Amino acid sequence: MISVEEAKKAIVEASTQLAPIQHPVSKALHFVLAEDVLSPTSYPPFRQSAMDGFAIVFTDYAEKRTIEIIGEAPAGTPFTENVLPGTAVRVFTGAKIPDGTDTVVMQEKVTVEKSQLVVNDAALLHGANVREQGLQVKKGEVALKQGMVLNAGAIGYLIGLGVEFVNVYPKPKVSIIVTGSELQKPGQPLKDGQVYESNSYSLIAALESIYITPVEVVSIGDDEKQTTDSLRAAIANSDIVLVSGGISVGKYDFVGKCLQELNVDNIFYKIYQKPGKPLFFGKQKQCLIFALPGNPASVLSCFYEYVLPSIKIMQGFTEIFLKKLNLPLSANFNKKEGLGFFLKAKIADAKAEVLAGQESNNLGAFAFADCIIYLPATKGNVKADELVEVHLLP
């Protein structure tokens, strides 16, 4: 049995980034860049108007010369003639600035008398409303750095530069195995002694909240051969295997025995914590195996505190744990030293409130929780307004 801190350290040491893949930018939302992206072009690729208005030669304005309008340049249709002093071109937002001009005056700041342009902008500056070529990024420069998580803006930015593919860390292939002969699928009538199976649904939802869809979800009874066969297949086809239930030492708990028969390296088994004490973590080649307790609240607590960091490491994230805050506790909480506690909680009025229903089989508190309070094993009773470590749920 090891401490919470030792367990997390062991998981970080055993988890490695997956080999990068080339991936279409258009489908790379929430992926992490595995290398710098160099811009294949300058952006803007030409001098561009930032406004609807008129492209002029600034000295014409400064010296109050007569300016004649000689044409227009809509976006996408450049004015191809060289603009000489004393002339101007009507331009629109995003249009290429005609050669020879250096300033754009907004259309609201001019009057047009016949074909003559009168500028009514006393504050006009040289180069106003002109986006210079390469203002955002120049050809060959780093557009986005390795390790960046691609959001919607990053996707549009890269596409705008003409980047079609990027090297990213892939999402891990995750399989879920749920054990228990007492479990019944939702929608089916419960027989005497049965309960509805919810752990796979909680895990699927937790994975989908971080943009991962499990490759396989299997439900099995308390059967040794079935357990061994399911584990063998999942390990062979996954980067991470999550097993729910069957990891304790009861007569019908076969998961630990089957993992041993399959020669899975036992990195640790059992943690000084509540809930989720009988957590197993092991490895076979590059596949990580988390055998989670069967109680529903234990499953989610262990997922967020232990499985999630491993998934983040595989995807190339640098911030792998739940975001931490130190907040005052809203009320006294009694606790003995010896076990680390993960308490479902809610932040209200800038304080962390422990929710009712902390039993490991009670999932109801998680429905209202937005955070988990962590009280270390060395900590005893906690008084109201004492600062506690709070982990924000995704």
N, C-alpha and C positions, 0 to 999 in steps of 0.2 A: 504494500500500500504506500502511495506517495502523496505529496501535498499538491494543492492546486497549482502552485507556482512551478513545481517540478514537472507536473504533467504538461503544462503549457510549453515549458522549455523543451521537453522531449518531442512534442509534436512539431514545434518549429524546426528542430534539428533534423527530423525525419522527413519533412516536407520539402520538395524541390520544385522549381519552376518547370513547367512542361516545355517541350521543344517548340520554338516559334513556328508559326505557319504563315503562308501568304494568304491574305484574306481581302475580299472586295471591300473597299471603303464604304460603299453604300450599305453594307450589312455588318459593319464593325462597331456599332453602338455598344458602349460599355466594355469594349475590349481594351487591353493595355498594350501600348506600343512596345515592341521588343527592340526597336532601334530608332535612331533619329530619322525623321522624314525630311529630305532635302527638296526644296521647291524646284520643280522642273521649269519654272517660268517666273518672271517678275510679276508682281501684282500690286497695283493695276498693271496690265501689260502695256499700257500706253498712258500718256497724259490724259486725264479724264475730268469731265466737268462734274462738280458736286452739286450743281444747281441747274434749274431751267433759267436761261438768261442769254447773255451775249458775250462771246469771246472777243476781246479787244486787245490792242497794244496799249499797255499802261501809260506810256509817254503821251499818247494821244489825249487821254483823260487828264493827265497831270498838266499838260500844256494847253488844255482847253481847245484842241483842234476840232474841226468838223469831222464827224465819223459817219461813213456811209455803210449801210447794211448791204452786203453783196451776196448773201446766201444763207443756208441753214444746214445744220448737221444733226439729224436725229441719231439717237443711240443705235449703233449698228451700221450706220451709213455715213462714213466720214466725208468731210468736205475736202476734196483732193487738191484744190488750188492753194498756192502759198498766199497767205494774207499779208498785204502790204500795209505800212502805216497809213492811217486815215480811213481804214475799212474795218468792218466787224462782221461776225457770222453769228446767226441765231443758233444756240446750242441747247441741248436738253440733258437732263441728269443721266450720267453714265456714258455720254457721247465722248468721242475722241476730240481733244482740243485741236483745232486746226493749226498747222504749222505757221509760225510767224506771230501767233498770239501768245499772251502770257498771263492773262487775267480774265476772270469771268465776273461780270456784274449781274446781280440778280434781276430778273424781269420786273420785280416789284419796284426796283430802284431806277427805272428808266422811263422815258417817254419817247415815242417814235413819231416824228413829224415827216410825213411822206417817207422817204427812204433814209432819213437822217436820224441818228441815234443821239439822244440827249441823256447823259448820265446824271442822276440826282442823288448820288451817294457821296456825301462829304467825307465819310470814313473809309472809303474804298482804299485798299492796300494792294501793292504789287503782288501778284500771284494769288489773289483772293479766289476762293472757290475752285481751285485747281488741285486735283489729286495727282501728284507727280508719279511717273512711272517707277514701280518698285517701292512705293511708299510703305506698304505693309510688309513686303518681303521681296528680296532680290533673288534672281535665279541663282541656284546653288547654295543659298543660305538655308539654315535649319528652320523649317517651318514649325515643326512640333518635335519635342524631345522624347527620347526613350523613357518609358515609365509613365507617360501621360495616359490617363483614362479618357477614352474618346467619348465626348458628349455630343449632343445635337449640333452645337456650334462648330465643333472640331470636324464633324462629318462634312458639313456644308463648306467649311474653310478649305479642306483638302480637295473636295470635288471642284471647288472654284479655281483651284490651282492646276486642275487637270490630273490629279493623282487618282488612279483607279484602284491600286492595290497597296496594302501596307503589310508589314510583318508584325504580327501580334502574338501574344501568348494565348493559346486556345482555352476554351472552357473545359474543365475536367469532365470526363464521362463518369457519372454517378449512378450507381445501382442501389436499390432499396430492397431489403428482405425483411419481411415482417413475420415473426413466429408466434404461434399460440393456437392451440386447438379450440380455445374458448372464444375465438374471435369470429364475428359474423360481419359480412359486408353490409354497408348501408343499403336500405331498401328491401332487405330480406327480413322476415319475421325472426325474432329472437327465440331460440329454444331455451329451455330451462338451463341456467348456468352459463349462458353466453352473454357477451357484451359486444357492442359495435366496435369495429376496428377503426381507430382514428389516427394512429401514429403515422401511417404512410401519407395520409392527407395533410397532416401538419408538416411533415418533412417536405413533401412536394411543394406546398405553399411557401415554406421557408426558402427552398431552393429557387423557386420562381421569383421570389422577391429580390433575389440577387442575380436574376436573369439566367438561371440554369434550369434546364428541363432534364429530369432523370432519364437515363436510357432504358431502364427497366425497373419495374416494381413487381415483386413476387410475394405472395402470401403463402405460407406453409404451416402445416400443423406441427405438433411436437413429435417429430419423427426423425430419428438420427440419420437414416439414409437420405431422406428428403433434404434435411439440413445440409449434409455434406455435399450432395449434388448441386444444390442451389448456390452454396458458397463457392464451390469450385468454378462453376460457370460464371458467376458474377465477378470473381477475382480475375478470371482470364480476359474479361471484356470491359473492365472498368479501371479508372484511375483511383476511384474512391468507392468503397462498399460500406453502406450503412445498414446495420442489422439492428432490428428492434426486438428486444425480449430474448429470453433463453440463455442469458449470460450469467445468471446466478448459479447456485450449486444445488438446486432442487433435483428431484428424481427425473423430471422431464425437461430440464435445462441442458440442451445438447450443444449449444453454440460453442462454448469453450472447448469441449472435447473434440468437436469437428474441426475447429481451427487448428488445434494441436495435431490432429491426424493429417491435415493438409500442409503441415510444416510452415505455418504462418509464424513469423518472428513475433514473440510476445515482448512488446516494448514496455507496456505496463498494464496492470490489472488492478483496479480499485483505487479510489482517490479519497482522501480525507475530506469529504464534502457532503453537503445535503442541499438539494436532492442529487441523485445520480452517483452514489457511491460505487456500485459495481460496473464501472465503465472500463471496457477493454480497448486498447489501442495496439495495433500490430501492423506488420508490413510483409508483403511477399513481392519480391522484385521491386517494381515501382508502384505497386498498388497499395494504398493505405486502407486499413480495415478498422472501422469504429463499430464495436458491438455495444450498443446503447441499452440501458435498462428498459424494461417494458412499460413502466409507468409513464403516462403521457406528459406530465410536467417535467419529469426527468429527461425525457427525450428532447424536448425543445431547449431546456437549459443547457444540456450537453452540446446540442447542435450549435447554439450561439456562442458558447464559451470555448469550444474545442474544435468542432468540425469546420466552422466558418473560417477561422484563421488559416487552416490547412488549405481550404479551397482558394482563399485569397493569395496565398503564397504560390500555388500552382499557376494562377493567372497573372502573376507578375506584379501584384499590388505591393506597395511598400507599407501602407497602413493596413494591418491585417486584423487587428482586434477591434471590438466594438469601441466606439468613441467613449472616452471617460470624462466624467465631471466629478467634482467634489461638492456635494450639496448637504445642507443640514437635514437631519432626520425630523420628520413631522411629529413623531411621538416616541416614547420609550419603547425599546425592544429588548426582551430578555433572551439571552443566549449564553450557553456554556462554551468555554474554550475547548478546543480539540478538533472541531470540524469547521471548514469553511462553509459559509452559507451563501446561496444564491437566492435572493428574495424577489419575487415578482412585485413590481412597484409602479407607481405613477407619480409624475412630477406635477405638483400643484402649488401655486403661490411661491415658486422658487424653492420648494422643499420636496424631499423624496418621501413619499407615503407608502408604507408597506401595505399591500392589499390583503384582504382576508382570503383564506383558502390556499395556504402554502403547502398543503400535503402533496406528495409526489404523484398521487393519482388524480389530483384535482387540476384540470386544465382551464377551469373557468377564469382563474385570476389572470392567465395569459391573455384572455380575450380583452381585458381592460388595461393591461400593462403597456407602458411605453418605455420601460427601462428595467434593468435588473440591478438590485443593490448587492454588492459583494462585501461580505464581512469575513475577514481572514480567520483562519483557525486560531490564531493567537488572540483574537478579540473576544471579550466577554460581553456583558450587558452594555447596551448603547442607550444613552440618554437623549431626550428630545433636544433638537438644535445642535447636536454633535455632528460634525462633518463625517460623511460616509462616501465611499467610492461607488459611483453610479455608472453603469454601462448602458448606453442608449441603444435601444432596439432599432433595427433597420426598418 
